[in-house]
Amino acid sequence: MTTIVAYQPGVTGLEALRLGAFFARSTNSRLLVTMVMEAPSAPSVARVDFQYTSLLRQQLVAELDEAKRDAPTDVEVDFRIHDARSVPGGLVELAEHESADVIVVGNASRGVLGRVSLGGVTNHLVHSSPVPIALAPRGFRTQQQDRVTRVSAAYGGVAGKSGLVLAAAGLCTEMSAELRLTSFSLQPRSLTTDLIAQDELRARVTADVRDSAVEALGEVRALPNAPKIGETVVGFGEDWADAIEHVGWDDGDVLVVGSSDMGAGRRVFLGSTGMRIVHESPVPVVVVPGGAVQTLVDRAEEQRAGAGR
């Protein structure tokens, strides 16, 4: 198993490195820290082109040396410069070549502290990657030996059909983590000012979500190596930030968001709702493309088979 970290110098790269170590430690996987060296976009005089690429490679080597100083010591770590026509394309190429489990990226440099903010490369990846993308909130920190303890699947009622719940369960199996289903309901203040009526409405919504999740959770329990299943919770709020915060989050939490049904084939495509959830998440987010669902479930079954030998 391989976790790829898309490294860049500075705080953003350090946050991605921390998240990569967090996942690698949780899954007992190898950590591959990489920087992509882009090919020149236009032809140039051979000598000038050679000098430019030579200087650029030296710079990337120096920046990877910086990453080595911050690398975790309790997981296997490799470092690599990968040549490609573009950074997003190079990361996808490398992930496919290495059969990577996830590509970990950092935040936009001007993102909101404690929230996920997508830069240009990350935005491209979450709409094109065939493998899961893990996103670190700005300011993300972990302690040595920290691991994922709970995986929350962003459940919208159809997530069982799309396979998101099973994908999240597969991640739980790999990380020995608990599965929680989380749903979010926006309730503008103008909807009702009666606290009793509001409580009744929330109770009905919560009951409906839990009823709709029975089938999906039944499929999880049928897995050969089913994870521990926690409570199905609904977050309420006037906006996405309030609703997401309402469900409560702990250290060791990860939120899993699925691709939109508009996604093409195996690749990620985040719809507007998924993007809002990603932006407001206070914990690391894993965006799972449709094609990765069965892979995660298959690995969960393989782990049980291996454990029985």
DOZAKE-551515 format. One record per residue (C-alpha): y, x, z. Coordinates in steps of 0.25 Angstrom, whole numbers, plus 5000, padded with zeros to 4 digits. Each point is the difference from the previous one (the first is absolute). Layout:
YXZ
...
! end
This chain:
500050005000
501450054997
501449965004
501150044991
501450035005
501150004990
500950115007
501450024998
500950095009
500849955012
499849895009
499449904990
498850104997
499850035015
499849855002
499049994988
499350125006
499949935014
499549874993
499050084992
499450075012
500049865008
499149944989
499250134997
499750015015
499649855001
499050014988
499550145002
500650044986
500550124993
501550014999
500650044987
501550035000
500650014986
501250024992
500149964986
500750104990
500549924989
500050054985
501350024993
500449864994
500550074987
499650124992
500950135003
500050144996
498750065005
500650115008
501049915007
498949905002
499150115006
501150045010
500349865004
498549975003
499850135007
501249975009
499649865003
498650045004
500550115009
500849895007
498949905001
499150115006
501150035010
500149855004
498549995002
500150125009
500949925008
499049895000
498950095005
500850035013
500049855003
498649974996
499049955010
499050095006
498949905003
499749964986
499650074987
501250034992
500250054986
501350024992
500249994985
501150004989
499649904989
500550014986
500449874994
501049934991
500549925011
499950005016
499449865001
499150024988
499550145006
499749935013
499249904994
499350104991
499750085012
499549885008
499049964989
499550154998
499850025015
499449855002
501149995011
500049895010
501549985001
501350074996
501050015011
501550014997
501250015009
501349925001
501250004992
501050095006
501049895003
499149905005
500149925013
499550075012
498749945004
499849924987
499350034987
501050044988
499550034986
500650114992
499850014985
498750075000
499449915011
500549874993
499350054987
498750025007
499949875008
500149934986
499050094992
499050075009
498549974999
499850055014
500649955014
501450065003
500450025014
501550005004
500650065013
501149935007
501350095001
499950085013
498549985001
499450095011
498650025005
499450095011
498950094998
498649935000
500749864997
499149914992
500149864993
499549905010
500449874994
500149954985
500849884998
499849934986
501249924995
499349874998
500649894991
498949905000
499450054987
499850145004
498549975002
499949964986
500750134995
499250095009
501150055009
499349965013
498750074995
500850124996
500750015014
498649985006
499550124992
501250095005
499649955014
498650054998
500450144996
501050015011
499249935011
501249915002
500249855003
500349904990
501249905002
500549904990
501549985000
500849894993
501549984999
500749875000
501549994997
500749895008
501549994999
500849965012
500549884992
498649944999
500049955014
500850025013
498949935008
499250115008
498949905002
499949964986
500150154996
498850035009
499249894994
500350054986
499650145003
498749955007
499749924987
500350124991
499250105009
498849905000
500049984985
500050154998
498950035009
499249884994
500250064986
499650145005
498649955005
499350034986
500750134998
499650055014
498649954998
499950094988
500450125009
499049965011
498950004989
500350154996
498950095004
501050085009
501049905004
501250045008
500549945013
500849884996
501249975009
500949885000
500749934988
501550005003
501249934993
501450065001
501149914999
501550034998
501249964992
499850124991
498950104996
500450105010
500049905012
498649944995
499450144999
500550055013
499549875007
498550034999
500250135008
499650144997
499450125007
499850144998
498850024991
500349884992
500050004985
500449884991
499249974987
500649934988
499349964988
500550004985
500649884994
499149914991
500950054989
499450145001
499450054987
498550045002
499750105011
501550045002
501049965011
501049904997
500949965012
500649864999
501349975007
499449955012
499150125002
501250094997
500849935011
498850025010
500050144997
501450035002
500149935013
498750065006
500250085013
498750074998
499350084989
499649914988
498850014990
500249934987
498649974994
499849984985
499049894996
499050114994
499950075014
499549885007
498550014996
500150165002
500449985014
498949895003
499050094993
500450125009
499949915012
498549974997
499750144996
500550055014
499049905007
498950054991
500350145003
500149975015
498649945000
499450134995
! end
